[in-house]
Amino acid sequence: MKPLRITVLGLIGIVLGLLGFAATQLSDRASAATPVLPYSALGSVAIIAVFTLALGIRVLRWRNEETRKRMIDPIFAARTLVLAHACAYAGAVLLGWHAGIVADQIPVWIARATSPVVLQAVAMMGGGVVMVAIGLLVERFCRIPPEDTDEGEGGGKGAPRTGDAEGGYA
């Protein structure tokens, strides 16, 4: 599996920001409610983030053990990595969408700075940042450091290293 790229997450955030801005413009023209998630969605974001972090810590503990008494289930590790990626992508979507909503509110910021819509959008942006951060962190937890080559296995210190310089995933 390929590692997450910050540029891809940023691009997703920008595209969703533009879509959020356009959706807010359209909802204002139609006299509809602003398309912002309610505060209760932060509970779901928190549950997903804590669950992802807990699974990532479990993989990290296995990775940092000196003497591994048992192997970690590779399917569990792969699912944890996929969950971390999904968490980061969902966070980028939340962050971008609600940044677009806040950007639409900038012209009337003085009048609506404490509006529930602006406060909800800012709170959801914070939730998006947390999800992206936890996704990137748990992805880092799932990395296995490269193994050192033994001197008896072909050359010792001067032997060229093969494979990924940072190791693979757990």
N, C-alpha and C positions, 0 to 999 in steps of 0.2 A: 504494500500500500504506500502511496506517495505521501510525503508529509504535507501538512497544511502550508499554504503560502499566504503571507500577509497581504500580498498584492491582490490575490483573488478575493480574500475577505473584504478588502477595501473596495474593490470593484463591485462586489455584491452590495455593499453598503451604499455606494454612490448611486447605483442603478435603483435600488429600493428607495433611496432618499428622493430621487427624482419622481418615482412613482407615487410616493407618499405626498410629495408637494402637489403633484397633479391631482391626486384623489382629494386632497383637502380643497384645492381650488374648485373642483367639480362639485363637491358636497356643499361648499359655501354658495355657489351659484344656484344649486337646487334647493337651498334652504334646508339642507339635511344636517344631521349631526356630524361632527368631525370624526373621521375614522381612526380613533385612538383606542387602544386597549384599556380596560378598566384596571384599577388597582388590584383587583382579585387575581389578575393574570400574573402579578408578581409572585404570588404564592406558587403557582405552577412553575414559574421560572426558577424559584428558589429550590423547589423539590427536585427538579431536573438537575440543577447545578450541584446540589449536595449529593445526590445519588451518583452522578458522574464522578465527583471528587472522591467519594467513598470507594468506588470501584477502582479508581486510579491509584489511591493510596494502597489498596490491597495488592495491586500489581507492583507498585514501588517497593513495598515491604519484601515481596518475593525477590525482586531484582537486587535488593541491597543485602540480602542474607549472605553471610560468609559461607556457611555450609548448607546447601539446599537439601533438605531431607526428602522433599518430594517435588516433583515438577508441577508447574502451574498448568492448568488446562489451557491448551493453545486456543481453543474456541472462545474461552472466557476472555483471554487477553485480546483476541481479535475483536470480540464484541465490545470490550471496553474502549479499544481504539476507535472503532466505528462510532460509538456513542460520543466520544470526545470530539470527533470530527463533526458529527451532527449538532452537537452543542455549540461549537464555534460557528457553524453556518447559520444556525437559528439565531444566535446572538447578533451576527452581522445583519441579518434580515430585520430583527427588532430595532437595532441601533439605527440602521439606515432609514427605515420607514418612519420612525418617530422623529428622527432628525429632520426629515422632510416636512413633517407637520410643524415642528418648531420653526423651521425656516420660513414657512408660510405665515407664521404669526409674528415675525420680526417687524413688519411695517406698523403693526398696532401693538408693539411690545409694551409701551408705557401704559396703555389702557388695559391690556390683558395679561400683564406679567404674572399676576397671581390667579389667573383664570384656572379652573380645574382642568381644562383641556391641556394647557401648557404644563401644569404640574404633573399631570398623568404622563404626558409625552416625555418629560424630563426623567421621571421615575422609570419609565420603560426603557429609555436610553441607558440609564444606569444598569438596569437588568441585562440589557444587551451587552454592555461592556463586561459585566461579570461573567456572562456565559462565554463570550469569546476568550476571556482570560483563563477560565477554567478549562475550556476545550484545549487551548494551547498548552496549558500546564499538564493536563492528564496525557496529552499526546507525548509530552516530554517524559512523563513517568513510564510510558510504555516502551521507550527506547532501551535497547540492550547495549551496554558499552561494548566496544570491540574487544575481542579476546586477544590476549597477548600470545604470540607464537612461542612455543616451547623450544628450547635450544636443540632438543633431540628430534624435532619434527621438521628439519629442513632449513637449517641455516642460522638460526639464532637472531641476533640483533640486526644484522645487515640484510636479512631477507626482506624482499618487498612484500608489502601487505596487500592482500587481495580483499575485494569486497568493499562495502561502504565504509568510509573513514569513521563514521559515527556509530557504526553498528546497525543492527536491524531492529525490528520491533519484537517485543516479548510475545 
